[in-house]
Amino acid sequence: MKGIRGVIFDCDGVLFESRRANLAYYNAIFEHLGEAPVRSADREKAHLCHTAASPQVFETLLGPERRKDALAFAAGLDYRTFIPYMTPEPGMVESLAALSRFLPLAVATNRGTSMPEILAHFDLTRFFRAVVTSRDVARPKPHPDMLHLAARQLGLPESSLLFVGDSELDRDAAGEAGICFAAYQGGVDGDVRIDHHQDLVRMLEG
């Protein structure tokens, strides 16, 4: 792929299979508030927990009245408890190591404070020049704010970047930001499709 000078990655569903971790995290909060847990079989709610930022998850599932209580409890919850439930995507570490040798890399995720801890736990911090979370912008994905910020932190124009994501939120954010979108494992349509992290290395190293 010609003209790509940097790559931005989503976290959940791209760098990691993290559905178990996300549901365990949100269900710990729901249990504290006396709410029913979200089951993986409830696809719509589980997908929301996997892709949206926490304020949106709480407002949608609990209502605006309980959103504040949920956020307050979540602020004191140590996400490191849930990191063992996360599984790195196959070939991800090796591909990041290869790509970072010739391209600057970034993360743009609707996660909040947990992202630095996750990267440190899996020894991935060294690969990324920029890490942007929902805490860094006024509006999370599907808005383009964090992709614009990642572009500024990388010092590159949006037109020279590739964003690798797996959800409609990622696709819509990339479209609004004017960034080429690579759909990971066909969850949504994209400008290109990536089925394996090594596909990305082959596509960009030439």
Summary of the structure (lengths in Angstrom):
residues: 206
radius of gyration: 16.6
end to end distance: 7.8
largest distance: 54.1
contacts: 673
relative contact order: 0.18
helix: 50%
strand: 14%
